Amino acid sequence: MVLAACASTTPAPAKDAAVAAADENVVCDRETRTGTILPTKRCRTAEQREADRRTVESVEAGARNIRAGQTGKPGS
């Protein structure tokens, strides 16, 4: 016997639409994650978008430091 199941960690689209309708500061867009061809709708507030932007900048700065040989570790 074979049993298969699928679980999703993304919020339901109806919930996203309700959030967007309740807050005019919410922006929704469709994103296609790596490894899939199915786009999903993602709604975020201005604060969430800013936090995402800061995270991306931090990761990019870390990558630049690694390429430059500056790991941030003592003795490097």
C-alpha positions as CSV (number, residue, x, y, z in Angstrom):
1,M,0.0,0.0,0.0
2,V,1.3,3.5,-0.9
3,L,0.2,6.6,1.0
4,A,1.2,10.1,-0.3
5,A,0.5,13.5,1.1
6,C,1.4,17.1,0.5
7,A,1.7,19.9,3.0
8,S,2.1,23.6,2.3
9,T,3.8,26.2,4.5
10,T,2.4,29.1,2.5
11,P,-0.7,30.9,3.7
12,A,-3.9,30.4,1.8
13,P,-4.5,32.9,-1.0
14,A,-7.9,33.8,0.4
15,K,-6.2,34.8,3.6
16,D,-3.7,36.9,1.7
17,A,-6.5,38.7,-0.2
18,A,-8.3,39.4,3.1
19,V,-5.1,40.9,4.5
20,A,-4.5,43.0,1.4
21,A,-8.1,44.3,1.5
22,A,-7.7,45.2,5.2
23,D,-4.4,47.1,4.8
24,E,-3.8,49.4,1.9
25,N,0.0,49.2,2.7
26,V,0.1,45.6,1.6
27,V,1.4,44.7,-1.8
28,C,0.7,41.3,-3.4
29,D,2.7,39.7,-6.2
30,R,3.1,36.3,-7.8
31,E,6.4,34.5,-7.2
32,T,7.7,31.3,-8.7
33,R,10.0,29.6,-6.2
34,T,13.1,27.8,-7.4
35,G,12.3,24.2,-8.2
36,T,8.7,24.7,-9.3
37,I,6.8,26.1,-12.2
38,L,3.8,27.0,-10.2
39,P,3.6,30.6,-9.1
40,T,2.2,31.5,-5.7
41,K,0.7,34.8,-4.5
42,R,2.6,36.5,-1.7
43,C,1.3,39.6,0.1
44,R,3.6,41.6,2.4
45,T,3.4,44.8,4.4
46,A,5.8,47.6,4.0
47,E,7.6,46.5,7.1
48,Q,8.0,42.9,5.8
49,R,9.3,44.2,2.5
50,E,11.8,46.4,4.3
51,A,12.9,43.4,6.5
52,D,13.3,41.3,3.3
53,R,15.4,44.1,1.7
54,R,17.7,44.3,4.7
55,T,18.1,40.5,4.8
56,V,19.1,40.5,1.1
57,E,21.6,43.3,1.6
58,S,23.1,41.5,4.6
59,V,23.5,38.2,2.6
60,E,25.0,40.1,-0.4
61,A,27.5,41.9,1.9
62,G,28.5,38.6,3.4
63,A,29.0,37.1,0.0
64,R,31.2,40.0,-1.0
65,N,33.2,39.7,2.2
66,I,33.8,36.0,1.6
67,R,34.9,36.6,-2.0
68,A,37.2,39.3,-0.7
69,G,38.7,36.9,1.8
70,Q,37.2,38.7,4.8
71,T,35.2,36.0,6.7
72,G,34.8,38.1,9.9
73,K,36.4,35.4,12.0
74,P,39.3,36.3,14.3
75,G,42.7,35.5,12.9
76,S,41.5,35.6,9.3
